[in-house]
Amino acid sequence: MATLPEARGKGAARGVIAALAAWAGAHAADRMYLQVERDNIPALRLYGRAGFSEICGYHYRTAE
């Protein structure tokens, strides 16, 4: 998910998360997972406020 800079802080992302959570609950999901880059501080704050917490890290590998 990405939010345009001029749209940030107006609740759109919170609304998307709430809608996804409602859909998941209606389909008997007992968990939701997401992946976010560690340096994306605004996203980490948003997801933290929504009740998400880190359960593991990840990294990318490239062949050179």
DSSP file (Angstrom, degrees, kcal/mol; ACC not computed):
  #  RESIDUE AA STRUCTURE BP1 BP2  ACC     N-H-->O    O-->H-N    N-H-->O    O-->H-N    TCO  KAPPA ALPHA  PHI   PSI    X-CA   Y-CA   Z-CA
    1    1 A M              0   0    0      0, 0.0     2,-0.3     0, 0.0    12,-0.0   0.000 360.0 360.0 360.0 143.2    0.0    0.0    0.0
    2    2 A A        -     0   0    0      2,-0.0     2,-0.4    11,-0.0     0, 0.0  -0.987 360.0-152.7-137.7 148.5    1.2    3.5   -0.7
    3    3 A T        -     0   0    0     -2,-0.3     5,-0.1     9,-0.0     0, 0.0  -0.983  24.5-116.9-124.2 130.5   -0.2    6.9    0.1
    4    4 A L    >>  -     0   0    0     -2,-0.4     3,-1.8     1,-0.1     4,-0.8  -0.368  29.8-118.4 -60.1 141.5    0.4   10.0   -1.8
    5    5 A P  G >4 S+     0   0    0      0, 0.0     3,-0.9     0, 0.0    -1,-0.1   0.867 114.0  52.7 -51.8 -40.5    2.2   12.6    0.3
    6    6 A E  G 34 S+     0   0    0      1,-0.2    -2,-0.1     3,-0.0    -3,-0.0   0.658 109.4  50.2 -73.3 -13.4   -0.7   15.1    0.0
    7    7 A A  G X4 S+     0   0    0     -3,-1.8     3,-1.0     2,-0.0     5,-0.4   0.499  84.6 116.8 -99.1  -5.9   -3.2   12.4    1.2
    8    8 A R  T << S+     0   0    0     -3,-0.9    -4,-0.0    -4,-0.8     0, 0.0  -0.295  71.4  23.2 -67.4 147.0   -1.2   11.4    4.3
    9    9 A G  T 3  S+     0   0    0      1,-0.1    -1,-0.2    -2,-0.0    -3,-0.0   0.587  92.4 102.2  80.1  11.4   -2.6   11.9    7.8
   10   10 A K  S <  S-     0   0    0     -3,-1.0    -2,-0.1     0, 0.0    -1,-0.1   0.327  96.0-103.9-110.8   6.2   -6.3   12.0    6.6
   11   11 A G  S  > S+     0   0    0     -4,-0.1     4,-2.2     3,-0.0     5,-0.2   0.442  83.5 122.1  93.4  -0.7   -7.3    8.4    7.6
   12   12 A A  H  > S+     0   0    0     -5,-0.4     4,-2.2     1,-0.2     5,-0.1   0.942  79.1  45.1 -63.0 -47.2   -7.3    6.7    4.2
   13   13 A A  H  > S+     0   0    0      1,-0.2     4,-2.6     2,-0.2    -1,-0.2   0.900 111.9  52.4 -64.6 -40.3   -4.7    4.1    5.2
   14   14 A R  H  > S+     0   0    0      1,-0.2     4,-2.5     2,-0.2    -1,-0.2   0.898 109.4  51.1 -60.7 -39.4   -6.5    3.5    8.5
   15   15 A G  H  X S+     0   0    0     -4,-2.2     4,-2.4     2,-0.2    -2,-0.2   0.894 109.2  49.3 -64.1 -40.8   -9.7    3.0    6.6
   16   16 A V  H  X S+     0   0    0     -4,-2.2     4,-2.6     2,-0.2     5,-0.2   0.934 112.1  48.2 -64.1 -45.8   -8.1    0.4    4.2
   17   17 A I  H  X S+     0   0    0     -4,-2.6     4,-2.6     1,-0.2    -2,-0.2   0.923 112.4  49.0 -61.2 -44.2   -6.7   -1.5    7.2
   18   18 A A  H  X S+     0   0    0     -4,-2.5     4,-2.4     2,-0.2    -1,-0.2   0.907 111.8  48.8 -62.1 -42.2  -10.1   -1.5    8.9
   19   19 A A  H  X S+     0   0    0     -4,-2.4     4,-2.4     2,-0.2    -2,-0.2   0.911 112.4  48.0 -65.4 -42.0  -11.8   -2.7    5.8
   20   20 A L  H  X S+     0   0    0     -4,-2.6     4,-2.8     2,-0.2    -2,-0.2   0.904 111.6  50.3 -64.9 -40.5   -9.3   -5.5    5.3
   21   21 A A  H  X S+     0   0    0     -4,-2.6     4,-2.6     2,-0.2    -2,-0.2   0.901 110.8  49.4 -63.9 -40.8   -9.7   -6.5    8.9
   22   22 A A  H  X S+     0   0    0     -4,-2.4     4,-2.2     2,-0.2    -2,-0.2   0.919 112.4  47.6 -64.1 -43.5  -13.5   -6.6    8.6
   23   23 A W  H  X S+     0   0    0     -4,-2.4     4,-0.9     2,-0.2    -2,-0.2   0.934 112.6  49.1 -61.9 -45.8  -13.2   -8.7    5.4
   24   24 A A  H ><>S+     0   0    0     -4,-2.8     5,-2.8     1,-0.2     3,-0.7   0.922 111.7  48.8 -61.1 -44.6  -10.7  -11.1    7.1
   25   25 A G  H ><5S+     0   0    0     -4,-2.6     3,-1.5     1,-0.2    -1,-0.2   0.881 107.8  54.2 -62.6 -38.5  -13.0  -11.4   10.1
   26   26 A A  H 3<5S+     0   0    0     -4,-2.2    -1,-0.2     1,-0.3    -2,-0.2   0.696 108.8  50.5 -68.6 -18.0  -16.0  -12.1    8.0
   27   27 A H  T <<5S-     0   0    0     -4,-0.9    -1,-0.3    -3,-0.7    -2,-0.2   0.040 121.2-105.9-109.4  24.7  -14.0  -14.9    6.3
   28   28 A A  T < 5 +     0   0    0     -3,-1.5     2,-0.3     1,-0.2    -3,-0.2   0.682  64.4 156.0  63.9  22.9  -13.0  -16.5    9.6
   29   29 A A      < -     0   0    0     -5,-2.8    -1,-0.2    -6,-0.2    -2,-0.1  -0.642  25.8-169.5 -76.6 134.9   -9.3  -15.4    9.4
   30   30 A D        +     0   0    0     -2,-0.3     2,-0.3     1,-0.1    -1,-0.1   0.448  67.9  34.0-104.1  -1.0   -7.9  -15.2   12.9
   31   31 A R        -     0   0    0     -7,-0.1     2,-0.4     2,-0.0    -1,-0.1  -0.991  58.8-156.7-148.2 154.6   -4.7  -13.4   11.9
   32   32 A M        -     0   0    0     -2,-0.3     2,-0.3    -3,-0.1   -11,-0.0  -0.991  14.4-169.0-129.1 142.0   -3.5  -10.8    9.5
   33   33 A Y        +     0   0    0     -2,-0.4     2,-0.3    19,-0.1    -2,-0.0  -0.931   6.9 175.1-127.2 151.6    0.1  -10.4    8.4
   34   34 A L        -     0   0    0     -2,-0.3     2,-0.4     2,-0.0    -2,-0.0  -0.969  21.8-135.1-148.4 165.7    1.9   -7.7    6.4
   35   35 A Q        +     0   0    0     -2,-0.3     2,-0.3     2,-0.0    -2,-0.0  -0.987  25.6 170.8-125.6 131.2    5.5   -6.9    5.3
   36   36 A V        -     0   0    0     -2,-0.4     2,-0.2     8,-0.0    -2,-0.0  -0.997  36.9-106.5-141.3 143.8    7.0   -3.5    5.6
   37   37 A E    >   -     0   0    0     -2,-0.3     3,-2.0     1,-0.1     7,-0.2  -0.466  29.2-124.6 -71.8 141.8   10.5   -2.2    5.1
   38   38 A R  T 3  S+     0   0    0      1,-0.3    -1,-0.1    -2,-0.2     6,-0.1   0.752 108.0  54.2 -59.2 -28.8   12.3   -1.3    8.4
   39   39 A D  T 3  S+     0   0    0      1,-0.1     2,-1.5     2,-0.0    -1,-0.3   0.390  79.3  98.4 -90.2   5.6   13.1    2.2    7.3
   40   40 A N    <>  +     0   0    0     -3,-2.0     4,-2.4     1,-0.2     3,-0.2  -0.600  48.0 170.5 -91.6  75.9    9.5    3.1    6.5
   41   41 A I  H  > S+     0   0    0     -2,-1.5     4,-2.5     1,-0.2     5,-0.2   0.880  70.9  53.5 -59.7 -44.8    8.8    4.8    9.8
   42   42 A P  H  > S+     0   0    0      0, 0.0     4,-2.4     0, 0.0    -1,-0.2   0.918 112.0  46.2 -58.4 -41.0    5.4    6.3    8.9
   43   43 A A  H  > S+     0   0    0      2,-0.2     4,-3.0    -3,-0.2     5,-0.3   0.915 110.4  52.8 -66.9 -42.0    4.2    2.8    7.9
   44   44 A L  H  X S+     0   0    0     -4,-2.4     4,-2.2     1,-0.2    -1,-0.2   0.902 111.5  46.9 -60.0 -40.7    5.6    1.2   11.1
   45   45 A R  H  X S+     0   0    0     -4,-2.5     4,-2.5     2,-0.2    -2,-0.2   0.939 112.7  49.3 -64.7 -46.9    3.8    3.8   13.2
   46   46 A L  H  X S+     0   0    0     -4,-2.4     4,-1.3    -5,-0.2    -2,-0.2   0.947 115.0  42.7 -57.3 -51.6    0.5    3.3   11.3
   47   47 A Y  H  <>S+     0   0    0     -4,-3.0     5,-2.7     1,-0.2     4,-0.2   0.856 111.6  55.1 -68.7 -34.1    0.6   -0.5   11.6
   48   48 A G  H ><5S+     0   0    0     -4,-2.2     3,-1.5    -5,-0.3    -1,-0.2   0.924 107.5  49.6 -61.7 -44.1    1.7   -0.3   15.2
   49   49 A R  H 3<5S+     0   0    0     -4,-2.5    -1,-0.2     1,-0.3    -2,-0.2   0.787 106.8  57.0 -64.5 -26.6   -1.3    1.9   16.0
   50   50 A A  T 3<5S-     0   0    0     -4,-1.3    -1,-0.3    -5,-0.2    -2,-0.2   0.453 127.3 -99.6 -84.5  -0.3   -3.5   -0.7   14.2
   51   51 A G  T < 5S+     0   0    0     -3,-1.5    -3,-0.2     1,-0.3     2,-0.2   0.471  76.7 137.8  99.9   2.0   -2.2   -3.4   16.6
   52   52 A F      < -     0   0    0     -5,-2.7    -1,-0.3    -6,-0.1     2,-0.3  -0.524  27.7-175.3 -79.6 149.8    0.5   -5.0   14.4
   53   53 A S        -     0   0    0     -2,-0.2     2,-0.2     0, 0.0    -5,-0.0  -0.971  32.8 -93.1-140.5 157.5    3.8   -6.0   15.9
   54   54 A E        +     0   0    0     -2,-0.3     3,-0.1     1,-0.2     0, 0.0  -0.485  38.2 168.4 -73.1 134.3    7.0   -7.4   14.4
   55   55 A I        -     0   0    0      1,-0.4     2,-0.3    -2,-0.2    -1,-0.2   0.577  66.7  -6.2-116.8 -20.4    7.3  -11.2   14.5
   56   56 A C        -     0   0    0      2,-0.0    -1,-0.4     0, 0.0     2,-0.2  -0.981  61.7-125.2-164.4 163.6   10.4  -11.6   12.2
   57   57 A G        -     0   0    0     -2,-0.3     2,-0.3    -3,-0.1     0, 0.0  -0.557  21.3-164.6-105.3 174.8   12.8   -9.8    9.9
   58   58 A Y        -     0   0    0     -2,-0.2     2,-0.3     2,-0.0    -2,-0.0  -0.972   5.2-165.8-152.5 164.4   13.7  -10.4    6.3
   59   59 A H        -     0   0    0     -2,-0.3     2,-0.3     2,-0.0    -2,-0.0  -0.983  21.1-118.0-150.8 159.9   16.3   -9.4    3.8
   60   60 A Y        -     0   0    0     -2,-0.3     2,-0.4     2,-0.0    -2,-0.0  -0.745  19.0-154.7-100.4 147.4   16.8   -9.6    0.0
   61   61 A R        -     0   0    0     -2,-0.3     2,-0.4     2,-0.0    -2,-0.0  -0.951  10.4-171.4-117.9 141.3   19.5  -11.5   -1.8
   62   62 A T        -     0   0    0     -2,-0.4     2,-0.4     0, 0.0    -2,-0.0  -0.972  19.7-130.6-129.8 148.6   20.7  -10.6   -5.2
   63   63 A A              0   0    0     -2,-0.4    -2,-0.0     1,-0.1     0, 0.0  -0.811 360.0 360.0 -94.9 136.2   23.1  -12.5   -7.5
   64   64 A E              0   0    0     -2,-0.4    -1,-0.1     0, 0.0     0, 0.0   0.393 360.0 360.0-122.2 360.0   25.9  -10.4   -9.0
